[in-house]
Amino acid sequence: MSVKFVSVGFGNYVAVSRIISISSPESAPVKRLIQDSRDAGTVIDVSCGKKTKSVIVTDSRHVILSAISTEVIAARLNGEEDHQSDSDALSVEQ
């Protein structure tokens, strides 16, 4: 069994099979989701102090904040190449 991961920036990876959605952080409902998740302790901020450009929701109800744009992460999920240094997808055999 192979678990596929996608890079969400700064050496951080998320299991592809656990991702439910990738959204922009600009809308009011997503901002509320982020705040509610902060209150619940389920936010994982991997933006390393940079501006959040995408919000990833997982099937475990964790909300991951990334400095990588939604378009770049979607391209990585679809196997398309991008020109950023951490564009490699990671696969782990189990």
N, C-alpha and C positions, 0 to 999 in steps of 0.2 A: 504494500500500500504506500502510495506516495502522497505526501502533503505538500502542496504548493504554497509559496509565500510571495507576497508582493512588497516591494520596498516602498515605505511611506516617508522616507527621508531620514538623513542623519544616522544611517546604520540601523534603522528600525524596520521590522518586517511584520506583516499581518498575514495570517492564514487566509488564503483566498476563499476557502469553503465557509468561513465564518462571517464574511462580509454580507450585510443586507443592503446597505446603501452608501453612496458617496455623494455628499451634498456640499453646496457652497454655504459658508457661515453667515451670509448676509441677510437672510430672511428672518422675520420675527419668530416664526415657529421653530426654526433651527436654533436661534438664540435662546428661546425658552427651553428647548431640549438640552442645550449645553448647560444652562443654569440649573435645571432640575437634576441633571446628571452630576454636576458638581456637588449639589446638596446631598445626593445619594452616595457620593464617593465612587462613582463609576466612570469618571473622566480619566482618560490617559492622554496627557499632553506630550506629544513627541515633536513639537515645533521648535524646541530649543530656544525659546525666547523670540522667535521670529513671528511675523504676522500669520495668523491662521488662515489658510486658503482653502482647506477642505475639512469636512467633518465626516468621519467614517463610523457607521453604526454597525455593530456586530450582533450576531444571534444571541449572545449572552447579555445583551443590553448595555454593553460598554460603548462609550462614545470616545473615539480617538480623534484628536485634533492634530492636523498636520500642516506644515508650511509648504507642502507640495500641492499644486493646483489639482482640481478635480479632473481636468482634461488629461494631465500627465499620468495620474494614477489610473484612470480609465484606459489609457493607451497601454500602460504596463499590464493591466489585467487582460487586455485583448492581444497581448504578445507583440505589440508594435514597439519599435525602437524609439527611444528619445535620446537626446544628447546631453543628459545630465550624468554626473559622475556615479551616482548610486542607482543606475537604471537596471542593474542585474536582478533578475528574479532568482529566488532561492528555492530549491527543492530538497526535501528531506525524505529519505527512505525509512519506512518503519517495518 
